[in-house]
Amino acid sequence: MSVEKSYFEKLVAINVKSKVEKKGNLDYLSWANAWAYLKLQHSDAQRNVYESPETGLNWYTDGVTGYVKVGVVVNNIEHIDYLPIKDFRQKSITVDKITSMDVNTAIQRATAKAIAMHGLGLSLYAGEDLIETTGQDIVAPKPVKNPTGTKTITTYELNIGDANWSKVLTYIAKNKADGLEKIVNTLKTKYKFTTKVKTELEKSIKDD
């Protein structure tokens, strides 16, 4: 007896090789090609570009740099990608230098990544895991010795909208039942963050 594949299994199995482009040493699927593939399979798929409630703009800021929030809905399931607004060197752009073109580029890239979370072209992002290594704006890990001096613990700087932000929010969404204290303590074993970032994490944990 055959079992019908889920929509994710069908999308992840699509061969996008003929549409893959190169940028430097990286392979990528443009947002336009990703959207075309997706709509051919799911004509009712929708994209949501979120706006900051504070500014009304289609991007957010932590006061220093900016990021976008884009969701793609397939089969009534929405996957959201948070992507830093970067320059051509893959370095986060400071708020005073962000242009509408920079925001548009980030939105289209976030669209492609949100689509990949549904399965289409996901293999292109394999290897990112918890830490993206392709961006030059990622803070290098800082080794910290524990009190016994026998083990080295690696922690990473966590900032709102950086390469690890969406991964942390996904972790929170899956583990809300653990409660605020346990989640924050677990995150502290992997990340270092400011009081402002901690406040945003707490909001996400408490958010229903």
C-alpha positions, 0 to 999 in steps of 0.5 A: 500500500503506497503512502501519499507524500506530504507537500514538503516531501514533494517540494524538497524532491523537486530538482532545481539544478537547472535554475541554480545560479552562482554568486562567488563560491555560493549556489543560490536559487533566485526568488523569482525562480523559487516563486515560479516553482512554488506557484506551479505546485501550489497556486494558492501560495502567499507571501507576507512582508511584515511591517514594523509596528513602530515605524510602519516601514517594511523592515525592522531595526535594533537601533544599529542595523536592520532586518526584514521579516518575510513569511510564505504560506503553503497549505495554510502553513506559514514559515517566516524568515528573518534576514539582516539587510546586508551590503554586497560584502554580506555585511550588515548595513547600519541604519543611517546607510540603509536604502530602499534598494537594500531593503528590497534585496533583503526581502527577495532573499528572505522570500527565497529562504522562506520558500526553502523552509517549505522544502523547495531548494532547501538543499542549497542551504544545507550546512548553515545549521545553527551558525551561518558561515558565509556572512562576514558580519557573523561574530566569531565564537568566543571560547569561555572556560568553565570554573573547573578549567577542564572544558571549553564552552563556545558562545555566540553573540546574538543580535535581533535580526542576525543570521541566528535570530530566526533559528532562535525564534524557531527553537522558542516556538517549538519549546514554549512549554518549557517555560521562560526560565528554562528556555532563556537558560538554555539559550545562554549556554549557546549565546551571549545577548544584551538586556534588550535582546533578552526582552525581545526573546521574552516577548516571543516566549510569552506571545501566544 
